[in-house]
Amino acid sequence: MEFLDLPACNRAEGMVRLPGSKSISNRVLLLAALADGVTEVHDLLDSDDTRHMLAALRTLGVGVEDCSNNHWRISGVGGAFPVKQAELFLGNAGTAFRPLTAALALTGGDYVLRGVARMHERPIGDLVDALKQLGAQIDYLGKPGFPPLHIHPATLAGDRAEVRGNVSSQFLTGLLMALPLRQAATTVSVVGELISKPYIGITLAMLRRFGVDVAQDGWQTFTVAADARYRSPGEIHVEGDASSASYFLAAGAIGGGPVRVVGVGRDSVQGDVRFADALALMGAQIELGPNWIEARAPACGRLKAIDLDCNPIPDAAMTLAVAALFADGVTTLRNIASWRVKETDRIAAMATELRKVGATVEEGADFIRITPPQKLVPNAVIDTYDDHRMAMCLSLVTLGGVPVRINAPGCVAKTFPDYFTVFAGIAK
């Protein structure tokens, strides 16, 4: 097995320019493809997930041009995709698979969507059920409720759909992005609590950039007008990835700092910038600018434990679980049920790996509770479960002055291919 040995370090300081946001990148690519006009996309994330989306768009007949330096030119098709029959492989990219499922299901075409084995274990039944309420024709090619899918030409019917909100916000995102293709007034109602609301906030912000305003009644109902149509904004710059910022901000809070991330700040549309607020609750010293955030260790030198509802920051909350190793007291992270249906079961995986370095960990259906060890266990061999965030989070253990081995480190290519090189640049 491929592995990477990370040396022990005791300090972190420096500046990091963040790669583009995965969530924004794949939303922008799909919206630009569906829009009227040509969109110049700047600062696009270069990663496995965006490559899967770009490859799918090319297959579907979209003009996609690499202009170098993370600048792409997307020639929109002004509605439905011109290619009406295709088979798409989308890896483990949920930000590609779920929105493309919705967009393809509400237009006239015959498509097969597949992914890696883990993608076929990630639920999609709630999205398929909602699409069927609008006339979509979708068959499961394996286990009901999960990919792979066979999408047939839709017979559009109905003007309302319901979708559960407590499994994945990507289901609602997919629906909202696809509804303008129907050219009929449509309302989506969320059943139960909507998790990860900030990600829906990103979706709504991106729809507005492409000329579509969604009428919203709180977080329960969303209506798209019959005359909604995507129009290119001409050019768009992708923000830095706020979830990726969490590793470096936590490094600054654990390892003294200052560590400054550039690419997100107080003006960001991404909910994960609130990770900085969570670090502040732990005692870290935080400063924000319009396009940057800086973190230092607490004035007293050590973080303190927190008990936090992490629904607004589900991805970045994983970094808090590792920061808890360096905090006085017992840290409890709540409302994280969505961790269980991500790239891996992240609650189980995080509990297993934190125990390897000496922590006492209790896990539940939607929470994790971490008691830090008196002393970190050196030379732990960390498994990453083909999950980029597990690899990046657990690298922070080295800031406790212990070396670790990261198995299968290449999984970071999903969102941050050169993560370990950048981390080495701030870890002293």
N, C-alpha and C positions, 0 to 999 in steps of 0.2 A: 504493500500500500504506500502511496505517496504521502510524505509527511513534511512538516516544517518545524524545526526546533527554534523556538524563540528564547533569547537570552533573558536572564533576570535584569531588571532595571529598577531604579528607585525614583526617577523623576521624569516628568513630561513637560515640555514647553516648546513653543514655536507657533507657526501659522500653517493652516491647511486650506487650500482652495478646493472646495467640494466638487465632486462630479455632479452632473445633472440629476434631478429627481426622477426616480423610476416611475412613480405614480403620474407625474406630470408628463414625462416623455411619452409614454405609451398612450395616454389620453390625447395629447397633442397630435401624435402621428395619425391616430384613427380619425380624429375630427378634421385634420387637414386633408386626409384622403377623401372624406365624404363631402367636403365643402366645395362651393364654387370658387374657382381661382387657384392661383399658385401661392403656396406658403413657404417662406424662408424660415426654417427652424434652426435656431442657434443654440449652442451649448447642450445639444442632445446627449443624454447618457449613452455611452458606448458599453454595452453589456449584453449578456446572453438574452435577457428578456426583450430588449429593444431590437436585437437582431432577429428574434423570432417574429416580432411584429412587422419589421421591415420586409422580411422574406415573405410573410403572408400577404402583405399589401401588394408586393410585386406580382405574386401569383394571381391575385385578384384583379390585375390589370391597372393598378395605380402607377403613375409616373413617379419614380423614386430616384433621386440623383444625389450622390455623395459629393458634396462640394469641398470636402476636407475640413479638418479641425472642428469636428462635431457640428458642422453646418450641413444641413440637408435641405434639398428643394423637393417639395411634395406637390405634384400637380393633381389637384382634386378632381373627382369624377362628378361632382354636383348631384349626389344622391346615391342610388344603388350601384354596386360594383358591376363593371362591364363583363367580367368573367362569371358565367352562371353555373359552372360545374368545376369543382376543385376539391382536392384533398390537402388539408393543412396540418403540419406538425408544429406544435407550439410549445414543446418542451415542458417545463414546469412553470410557465409564465402565466400566472393567474390574471395579471393586468392585461394580457393579450387574449387569453382564452375566453374569459367571461364576457367582455364587451364585444368581441368578434362573434361569439355565439348569438348575442342579442341582435347585432346589426345584420348578420346573415339570415337569421330566422325571420326577420320582418320584411325581407325582400324576396324576389322571385328567383330562387336558385337552388341547386342541389349540391350540398357540401358535406364532407366528412372532416371532423375535427378530432385530432388525436394529440396525445402528449406522452411524456415519460410515465413510468409506472406510478410514481407518486401523484402525478396529476390525475391519474385515473382513480386515485383514492380520495381525492378532494371533492366534496359534495357540490353538485350543481343542480340538484332536483328542484330547489325553490325557484331558481331562475327559469328553468324549463317550464315549470308549472305556470309561472306568471306569463311567459311568452305564449303558451298554449291558450290562455284566456283571451289573447289578442288574435288568435287564429293561426299561430305558428304550428308547423308540423315537424316534430322532432322525435327521432327514435334513439333509444339507448342501444349501443352495440355491445355492451358488456353488462355490468351490474346496474340495475335500475337506480337512477338518482345520481349517477356518476358518469364522467366521460369514459370512453370516446362516444361521440355523437354523430348521428346522420341527420342532417337538416334537409327537409324537402321544401319545395316552393310553398309559401304561406297562402292561406285563404283568409285575408284579413277580415276580422269580425270583432265587434265589441269596442267600447271606448273606455273600459276600466279594467285594471288588473290589481291584484293584491300580491304582495311579496313579504315573506317573513324578514324581519330586520335583525334577528339575533344570531345569524350564522356567519354571514359575510356581507360587508357593505358593497363588495364588488357586484353583487346581484343587482342592487338598486342602481349603481353606477352604470352597469351595462344597459339596463332598461332605459334610463334617462338619456344616454347617448344615442340609443337606437330610435327613440320615439319620433324625432323629426322626420325620419324616413317614411313614416306612415302617411304623412300629410293629412292627418285627421286629429282633431282634438282628443287627447288621451290623458287620463288621470291614473296615477299609480298611488295606491294606499299601502302604507307600511303596517304590517300586523305585528304587534308587540313592540318591544324596545328596539330602536335602531342603534346598533353598535357602531363604533368608529365614525361618529358623525363628522369629524374633520375631513375625512376622505370624501364624503359626499360634498362637503364645502369646496374641496378642490375641483370636483366634477362640475359643480354649478358655476364656479369661477371660470373654468375653461370653456364651458358652453357659452357663457356671456362673451368671452373673447372671440368666439366664432359666430356671434350674432343671434344666439338663442337664449331668451330669458324664460326661466321656468317659474311659474306661479307656485308658491310654496305656502302651505298652512302648517307652520311649525315644522316638525320633522315627521309628520304623519301622512300628508298628502302632497303630491307634486303633479302639476298639470302643464302639459306642453300644448301650445295652440296649433290649430290646423295649418296656419300659414308659416310655421317655424321652418327655417331653412338655414343650413350652415353656409356662412360666407367667410372667405379667408380674411384674416386681419392683415395680410401682406407679409408680415414677419412677426416672429414671437421668440422670446428668449426663455429658455427653461431655467427655472430656479435651481440652485444647488439642492442636494438631497438632504432634507432635514433629519431623516432617520439615520443616514450615514454620519451626520454631524454629531449624533449622540455619543459615538465612541470616543471622539476626540475631546468633546466637552467633559465627558466623564474622566478621561485621562488627565485633563487639567485639574479637575476636582480631587482626584485621587493622588496625582503625582506632583502637586504643588502648583504647576502652571507658571505663567499664564499660557493657555492654549487658545488661540483665536481661529475660528472657522469663518471663511469668507464664502458668500453665496446664498446665505439665508440670514434673516435678522427680523427686526420687529415688523417689517413690511411684508413678510412672507405669507402666502396663502396656505401654507402647510401646517396642519395641526401639530406635527411633531416638534415644532419650535418650542412648544410648551414643555418639552423635556427640560429645558433650561429652568423653568419654574420648579420642577420636581427636584432638580439638583440644588436649587436655592433652599428648598424646604429641608434638604439634608445638610444645609449649612454652607454650601459652596458660595463663593463670591462670583456673581454673574454681572456682566455688562453687555448691553445690546446697542447696536447701531442699526441703521436701516437695512444693511446688507451683511452684517457680521454679528457674531456672538463670541464672547470671551469668558473663559472659566478659570478660576483659581481655587486652590484648596481653602477650606474654612480658615478663618483667622486663628482658631484654636488648634488647627492642624489636622483634625480628624472629622470625618462625616458622622452624622447621627442618623439613626434608623427612622423610617417613616412607615405609615400605614396609609396607602393611597389607592383610590379608584383610578385605574389606568385605562378606562374606556376611551378617553380622548387621545391617548398616545400608545396604541397597542404594540406597534413595532418597536418604538424607542423604549418602551417599558422593559424590554428584554435587557437593555443595558443597565437599568436600575437593579436588576437581579444580581449582576456582577458587582456593581458599586456597593451593594449591601455587604459584600465580603469585607469592605473597608470601613463599615459604619459601626458605631457603638449601639448595641441593642438589636432587637429583632425586627426585621423589615417584612411587611406584608403587602403584596401587590394583588389587588382585587379586580374583579370584572374583566378577566382576561381569557374567557372561554374560547375566544377566536384563536388563541394560540394553538389550540388542539387541531385545527383544520388548515394550518399553514403548510409550509414546505415540509415540515415534520410535525409531530405532536410536541410543540415547543415547551409545554409545561413539563411533560415527562422527561424530555431531553435535557432541559435546563436543570431539573432536579438531579438527574443522574450525574451530570458533569460537575455541578457545584459540590456534590458529595465527594467527588474524586479529589478535590483540593481541600477537603476538610470541613466543609460547611454541614450544618444540620438543616435538613430541608423537609418541610411538610408541603404536600401538594393536594389540591382539591380539584373539583370539576372546573372551577373558575378562579382559583387563587393559587399563589405560591408564597410560602413563608420561609424566610432565610435567617438562620442564626449563624453569624460568622465564627470561624474557628479562632482559637487563641493564636494559632500560627498556621499559615498556609502550608499545605503539603507540596514539597518541591517535586519537579520532574513528572507531574501528572501528564498522562497521555489523553488528550481531549479528542473525543469523537465529534464529528460535525454533522452527520446525518444528511449529507448533501444539502445543507442549509447554510446559506451565506451568513445569516445573522448569528448563528451559533459560533461560527469561526471567528467573526469579528468581535463579538462580545467577549469571548473567552480569552482573546489575546490580552485583555486588560489585566488578567491575573498576574502577568509578569511584573506589573507595577508594584506588587507586593514583595519584590526582591526574590522571586523564585522563577526558575526556567520552566517552560511547558513545551510539550510537543503537540502540534495541531495536525491531526490526521486529515487527509484529503483537503488541503488548503485551497485547491483550485476552485472550490465551490463559490468563492467570493466573486468569481467572474459574473455571477448573476446580476450584481449591481455595482461592484467596485473592484475591477480586475487587478489594480495595483495597490490594493489596500495595505498589504503587509509592507510594501516599500514606503508608503506614506507614513504608516505607523512607526516604522523604524526611524523616520526622520524627526519625530518628536520625542520618542522614548530614549531616555539617557541612562 
